[in-house]
Amino acid sequence: MKAYKDMSREELLSEKASLEAQYEEVKTKGLKLDMSRGKPATAQLELSNGMMDVLSSQADMTGEEGVDCRNYGVLDGIAEAKKLLGDMSEVSADNMIIYGNSSLNVMFDTISRSMTHGVCDNTPWCKLDKVKFLCPVPGYDRHFGITEYFGIEMINIPMLATGPDMDMVEEYVNNDPAVKGIWCVPKYSNPQGITYSEETVLRFAHLNPAADDFRIFWDNAYSIHHLYDDDQDFLLEILNECEKAGHPDMVYKFISTSKVTFPGSGVAAVTASKRNLEDFAKHMKTQTIGHDKLNQLRHVRFFKDMDHMREHMRKHADILRPKFEAVLDVLDRELGGLGIGSWTRPKGGYFISFDAMEGCAKAIVAKAKEAGLVMTGAGATFPYGIDPEDSNIRIAPSYPTPEELAVAAEIFVLSVKLVSIDKMIA
């Protein structure tokens, strides 16, 4: 296929006329398609329906340590849930607190607590002249939304194929005491699907922060969300590496079953050092008497152990993999060789990251919406919603049916082509 940059103006205009005819035909169909968020599809949710049957009015609702899960108490979670999510997190159950249904909620609480009460008896952030956070970009919009909500200054850190640009991370963290944290989605990152290399994880563990209350917010949301059984990314376990490097308190590691079972009714957890967990628990005692132990028990009895959870995730992969491959096939077939975009080929997670020509992302998303396809807003993958190059678009293939996805992908590539030609002609 001839690259657009090698076409004459006349050829581009001819191509545009043909594409516009196709685009107008699509518009007449009145489609309503959505590739905006990484929501599990109905078929994925149904994989966990059996969880609704493991506890009935006749069931024994006592945990293995004799805890009546219907009652108050057990601030840090029942033992068997700590064991299951500890295995999921590759850490000891002793390094874990079980929370409610959302790890995002735990992260919000953690930032909020740091603002009002400080981290491990350090000065509350609200009393400091300046608080800064490092934000690998493109990244997760809801992370950035939390720090923006609290008025924390966000600094873009470019993502490389190996993870965040660690030269920049080290320069900021090791020299600026106002830098208090960094957002990380270290495995199958949102939206690029990148897994941090072993060297990147080791460089994180060996940071020497200028601030004693600097913390790595390690959101391992996609730790077991592989697309392929025989081709999976490996991520070095950060908590253990920080401890070996003499920095055991430097990381908070978050995880949940939100996209393993039911996103609205999962179980979330944080793993951290003994000092950090004591700091968490000190504030939790005022906040709650304990989280939903029946939901914790339900998850444990449904999965039993990590082997069963892995088998469950293979069923997710069987549903997701054809969707990812369908989108990638359309991108390869329709845009390959045109020189007007590039895209990632993740081995797991929930997203494909697309980089259009500079200055085109907003126009592409608007063009797609006009034809009936809703995408994640251009700029959403950057702090403050501002993509300096206006080029990154997050594609979420999980929710549409395969039939809808085929149409959605065609609308997307049509939009990319039309906007790119307009840019080149202009």
PyMOL commands that set and color helices and strands:
alter all, ss='L'
color gray80, all
select helices_A, chain A and resi 4-6+9-27+42-53+79-89+93-95+103-117+125-127+141-149+166-175+198-205+238-244+274-287+293-303+306-335+361-370+383-385+402-425
alter helices_A, ss='H'
color red, helices_A
select strands_A, chain A and resi 33-35+96-98+132-137+153-160+163-164+179-184+215-219+251-256+268-271+341-343+352-356+373-375+392-395
alter strands_A, ss='S'
color yellow, strands_A
deselect
rebuild
show_as cartoon
